[in-house]
């Protein structure tokens, strides 16, 4: 995000994590900010199964937040899907 718009971006991201935590199948949905670059925010989330994750991606609040963030982002979001291998 650009420096001048960081607060606006944080507000939009706060809206998505609050709404996402209420979705069925959400195990956790947390917003992080890099210590050495406060304009960089990222989300770490986990879902009960693929159906829950797919439903989240199609949820209208996700599209709304992505629209709000569009002009604030220096580059588009990066999504990485992984699976836990530890106990």
Backbone as a printed PyTorch tensor [residue, N CA C, xyz], in Angstrom:
tensor([[[  0.8330,  -1.1810,   0.0000],
         [  0.0000,   0.0000,   0.0000],
         [  0.8780,   1.2440,   0.0000]],

        [[  0.3280,   2.2820,  -0.4860],
         [  1.0400,   3.5540,  -0.4890],
         [  0.9420,   4.1720,   0.9120]],

        [[  1.9860,   4.8780,   1.3140],
         [  2.0430,   5.4530,   2.6620],
         [  0.8040,   6.2540,   3.0450]],

        [[  0.3800,   7.1490,   2.1900],
         [ -0.7150,   8.0630,   2.5190],
         [ -2.0460,   7.3410,   2.6810]],

        [[ -2.1560,   6.1370,   2.1680],
         [ -3.4310,   5.4190,   2.2060],
         [ -3.4050,   4.2150,   3.1440]],

        [[ -2.3700,   4.1060,   3.9410],
         [ -2.2180,   2.9510,   4.8100],
         [ -3.3800,   2.7910,   5.7880]],

        [[ -3.8450,   3.8730,   6.3820],
         [ -4.9410,   3.7970,   7.3480],
         [ -6.2230,   3.3220,   6.6780]],

        [[ -6.4900,   3.8290,   5.4830],
         [ -7.6800,   3.4110,   4.7410],
         [ -7.6080,   1.9100,   4.4260]],

        [[ -6.4450,   1.4380,   4.0500],
         [ -6.2550,   0.0180,   3.7710],
         [ -6.4270,  -0.8320,   5.0060]],

        [[ -5.9040,  -0.3690,   6.1240],
         [ -6.0550,  -1.1050,   7.3840],
         [ -7.5220,  -1.2300,   7.7810]],

        [[ -8.2840,  -0.1670,   7.5550],
         [ -9.7150,  -0.1890,   7.8710],
         [-10.4400,  -1.2100,   7.0040]],

        [[-10.1320,  -1.2370,   5.7220],
         [-10.7610,  -2.1970,   4.8130],
         [-10.3840,  -3.6230,   5.1880]],

        [[ -9.1230,  -3.8440,   5.5270],
         [ -8.6830,  -5.1840,   5.9210],
         [ -9.3290,  -5.6130,   7.2340]],

        [[ -9.5220,  -4.6810,   8.1390],
         [-10.1970,  -5.0040,   9.4040],
         [-11.6190,  -5.4710,   9.1440]],

        [[-12.2730,  -4.8740,   8.1760],
         [-13.6430,  -5.2750,   7.8470],
         [-13.6780,  -6.7000,   7.3300]],

        [[-12.7110,  -7.0790,   6.5130],
         [-12.7460,  -8.4330,   5.9460],
         [-12.4390,  -9.4820,   7.0060]],

        [[-11.4970,  -9.2200,   7.9120],
         [-11.2110, -10.2790,   8.8820],
         [-12.3490, -10.4360,   9.8770]],

        [[-13.0080,  -9.3700,  10.2290],
         [-14.1500,  -9.4980,  11.1550],
         [-15.2880, -10.2980,  10.5240]],

        [[-15.6200,  -9.9850,   9.2840],
         [-16.6950, -10.6950,   8.5920],
         [-16.3030, -12.1450,   8.3020]],

        [[-15.0660, -12.3630,   7.9160],
         [-14.6160, -13.7150,   7.5670],
         [-14.6300, -14.6440,   8.7680]],

        [[-14.2930, -14.1350,   9.9230],
         [-14.3010, -14.9630,  11.1330],
         [-15.6900, -15.5090,  11.4630]],

        [[-16.7340, -14.8650,  10.9610],
         [-18.1030, -15.3030,  11.2110],
         [-18.5780, -16.3530,  10.2090]],

        [[-17.8230, -16.5730,   9.1540],
         [-18.2330, -17.5200,   8.1210],
         [-18.1150, -18.9610,   8.6290]],

        [[-19.0430, -19.7860,   8.1600],
         [-19.0050, -21.2020,   8.5090],
         [-17.7290, -21.8270,   7.9510]],

        [[-17.0410, -22.5700,   8.7770],
         [-15.8290, -23.2540,   8.3470],
         [-14.5490, -22.4770,   8.5550]],

        [[-14.6480, -21.2310,   9.0310],
         [-13.4360, -20.4410,   9.2990],
         [-12.8220, -20.9170,  10.6130]],

        [[-11.5970, -21.4140,  10.5510],
         [-10.8890, -21.8390,  11.7560],
         [-10.1460, -20.6640,  12.3870]],

        [[ -9.5430, -19.8370,  11.5570],
         [ -8.9670, -18.5730,  12.0020],
         [ -8.7420, -17.6820,  10.7950]],

        [[ -8.7050, -16.3840,  11.0340],
         [ -8.5200, -15.3940,   9.9820],
         [ -7.8750, -14.1940,  10.6500]],

        [[ -6.5690, -14.0460,  10.4650],
         [ -5.8160, -13.0330,  11.2020],
         [ -5.0780, -12.0770,  10.2620]],

        [[ -5.0930, -10.8130,  10.6370],
         [ -4.4330,  -9.7560,   9.8870],
         [ -3.0990,  -9.4280,  10.5620]],

        [[ -2.0420,  -9.3650,   9.7550],
         [ -0.7030,  -9.0460,  10.2560],
         [ -0.1500,  -7.8300,   9.5350]],

        [[  0.7690,  -7.1420,  10.2150],
         [  1.4590,  -5.9860,   9.6400],
         [  2.9470,  -6.2090,   9.8160]],

        [[  3.7110,  -6.0150,   8.7440],
         [  5.1560,  -6.1950,   8.8490],
         [  5.7440,  -5.1310,   9.7770]],

        [[  6.6170,  -5.5350,  10.6500],
         [  7.2530,  -4.6180,  11.6080],
         [  8.1550,  -3.6270,  10.8850]],

        [[  8.9290,  -4.1220,   9.9230],
         [  9.8760,  -3.2450,   9.2350],
         [  9.2760,  -2.5190,   8.0280]],

        [[  7.9930,  -2.7900,   7.7260],
         [  7.3110,  -2.1160,   6.6240],
         [  5.8150,  -2.0460,   6.9500]],

        [[  5.4090,  -1.0680,   7.7570],
         [  4.0260,  -1.0070,   8.2240],
         [  2.9810,  -0.8260,   7.1270]],

        [[  3.4050,  -0.5440,   5.9070],
         [  2.4610,  -0.4430,   4.8010],
         [  2.1680,  -1.8040,   4.1710]],

        [[  2.8180,  -2.8440,   4.6770],
         [  2.5810,  -4.1970,   4.1710],
         [  1.7370,  -4.9610,   5.1730]],

        [[  0.5570,  -5.3460,   4.7230],
         [ -0.3690,  -6.1290,   5.5370],
         [ -0.5540,  -7.4860,   4.8820]],

        [[ -0.7620,  -8.5020,   5.7030],
         [ -1.0740,  -9.8040,   5.1300],
         [ -2.0100, -10.5600,   6.0490]],

        [[ -2.6960, -11.5190,   5.4600],
         [ -3.6920, -12.3150,   6.1650],
         [ -3.2400, -13.7630,   6.1730]],

        [[ -3.3530, -14.4030,   7.3200],
         [ -3.1540, -15.8460,   7.4230],
         [ -4.4680, -16.4130,   7.9310]],

        [[ -5.0090, -17.3530,   7.1540],
         [ -6.3050, -17.9190,   7.4970],
         [ -6.2920, -19.4260,   7.2980]],

        [[ -7.2860, -20.0980,   7.8740],
         [ -7.4280, -21.5370,   7.7050],
         [ -8.9120, -21.8630,   7.7020]],

        [[ -9.2580, -22.8350,   6.8850],
         [-10.6530, -23.2180,   6.6900],
         [-10.8150, -24.7050,   6.9440]],

        [[-11.9960, -25.0910,   7.3720],
         [-12.2780, -26.4820,   7.7280],
         [-12.1060, -27.4230,   6.5340]],

        [[-12.4020, -26.9230,   5.3270],
         [-12.2770, -27.7540,   4.1340],
         [-12.2910, -26.8520,   2.8990]],

        [[-12.1110, -27.4730,   1.7560],
         [-12.0550, -26.7260,   0.4970],
         [-13.3780, -26.0210,   0.2060]],

        [[-14.4970, -26.6570,   0.5430],
         [-15.8010, -26.0260,   0.3000],
         [-15.9350, -24.7190,   1.0760]],

        [[-15.4700, -24.7070,   2.3230],
         [-15.5340, -23.4930,   3.1400],
         [-14.6470, -22.4000,   2.5390]],

        [[-13.4720, -22.7900,   2.0580],
         [-12.5610, -21.8110,   1.4590],
         [-13.1510, -21.2580,   0.1540]],

        [[-13.7630, -22.1260,  -0.6430],
         [-14.3890, -21.6750,  -1.8830],
         [-15.5600, -20.7310,  -1.6090]],

        [[-16.3630, -21.0660,  -0.5960],
         [-17.5010, -20.2060,  -0.2310],
         [-16.9980, -18.8400,   0.2260]],

        [[-15.9070, -18.8180,   0.9760],
         [-15.3190, -17.5540,   1.4260],
         [-14.9180, -16.7010,   0.2190]],

        [[-14.2520, -17.3210,  -0.7340],
         [-13.7760, -16.5840,  -1.9120],
         [-14.9320, -15.9690,  -2.7020]],

        [[-16.1040, -16.5920,  -2.6450],
         [-17.2730, -16.1000,  -3.3820],
         [-18.1420, -15.1570,  -2.5570]],

        [[-17.7830, -14.9460,  -1.3030],
         [-18.5890, -14.1210,  -0.4160],
         [-18.5590, -12.6600,  -0.8690]],

        [[-19.7110, -11.9980,  -0.8990],
         [-19.7560, -10.5970,  -1.3520],
         [-18.8520,  -9.6470,  -0.5600]],

        [[-18.6370,  -9.9090,   0.7350],
         [-17.7780,  -8.9850,   1.4850],
         [-16.3250,  -9.0580,   1.0130]],

        [[-15.9080, -10.1910,   0.4750],
         [-14.5450, -10.3110,  -0.0570],
         [-14.4110,  -9.4300,  -1.3020]],

        [[-15.3710,  -9.5250,  -2.2030],
         [-15.3390,  -8.7010,  -3.4180],
         [-15.3780,  -7.2110,  -3.0740]],

        [[-16.1910,  -6.8560,  -2.0880],
         [-16.3090,  -5.4450,  -1.6860],
         [-14.9750,  -4.9080,  -1.1760]],

        [[-14.3230,  -5.6750,  -0.3120],
         [-13.0430,  -5.2220,   0.2390],
         [-11.9770,  -5.1660,  -0.8570]],

        [[-11.9610,  -6.1490,  -1.7480],
         [-10.9710,  -6.1290,  -2.8170],
         [-11.1700,  -4.9130,  -3.7210]],

        [[-12.4170,  -4.5290,  -3.9360],
         [-12.6990,  -3.3330,  -4.7230],
         [-12.1760,  -2.0860,  -4.0000]],

        [[-12.3980,  -2.0200,  -2.6900],
         [-11.9150,  -0.8760,  -1.9020],
         [-10.3990,  -0.8080,  -1.8900]],

        [[ -9.7540,  -1.9600,  -1.8360],
         [ -8.2970,  -1.9960,  -1.7570],
         [ -7.6130,  -1.7650,  -3.1030]],

        [[ -8.3360,  -2.0160,  -4.1890],
         [ -7.7300,  -1.9690,  -5.5230],
         [ -6.8520,  -0.7670,  -5.7860]],

        [[ -7.3350,   0.4210,  -5.5260],
         [ -6.5640,   1.6290,  -5.8210],
         [ -5.4600,   1.8980,  -4.7940]],

        [[ -5.4990,   1.1650,  -3.6760],
         [ -4.5030,   1.3830,  -2.6300],
         [ -3.2770,   0.4870,  -2.7740]],

        [[ -3.4310,  -0.5920,  -3.5120],
         [ -2.3620,  -1.5800,  -3.6030],
         [ -1.2720,  -1.1630,  -4.5780]],

        [[ -0.0380,  -1.3890,  -4.1820],
         [  1.0910,  -1.1600,  -5.0730],
         [  1.1450,  -2.3120,  -6.0800]],

        [[  0.8140,  -3.5190,  -5.6410],
         [  0.6780,  -4.6800,  -6.5230],
         [ -0.4510,  -5.5430,  -5.9730]],

        [[ -0.9880,  -6.3890,  -6.8200],
         [ -2.1460,  -7.2030,  -6.4470],
         [ -1.8600,  -8.1900,  -5.3350]],

        [[ -2.9240,  -8.7280,  -4.7490],
         [ -2.7330,  -9.6880,  -3.6700],
         [ -2.0840, -10.9700,  -4.1800]],

        [[ -1.3450, -11.5900,  -3.3090],
         [ -0.7020, -12.8640,  -3.6090],
         [ -1.3360, -13.9150,  -2.7040]],

        [[ -1.8220, -14.9900,  -3.2880],
         [ -2.4780, -16.0350,  -2.5250],
         [ -1.6540, -17.3140,  -2.6380]],

        [[ -1.3550, -17.8870,  -1.4900],
         [ -0.6140, -19.1320,  -1.4280],
         [ -1.4190, -20.1360,  -0.6200]],

        [[ -1.7040, -21.2750,  -1.2020],
         [ -2.4890, -22.3030,  -0.5060],
         [ -1.5340, -23.4000,  -0.0620]],

        [[ -1.5930, -23.7380,   1.2070],
         [ -0.6910, -24.7440,   1.7720],
         [ -1.4720, -25.6920,   2.6650]],

        [[ -0.7810, -26.7370,   3.0840],
         [ -1.3470, -27.6610,   4.0360],
         [ -0.3560, -27.8670,   5.1640]],

        [[ -0.8610, -27.9650,   6.3720],
         [  0.0060, -28.1560,   7.5430],
         [  0.5440, -29.5820,   7.5360]],

        [[  1.8280, -29.7230,   7.8120],
         [  2.4360, -31.0420,   7.8440],
         [  2.9000, -31.4460,   9.2370]],

        [[  2.8470, -30.5400,  10.1820],
         [  3.2260, -30.8670,  11.5560],
         [  1.9840, -31.2780,  12.3430]],

        [[  2.2110, -31.8580,  13.5120],
         [  1.0940, -32.2540,  14.3760],
         [  0.4900, -31.0520,  15.0540]]])
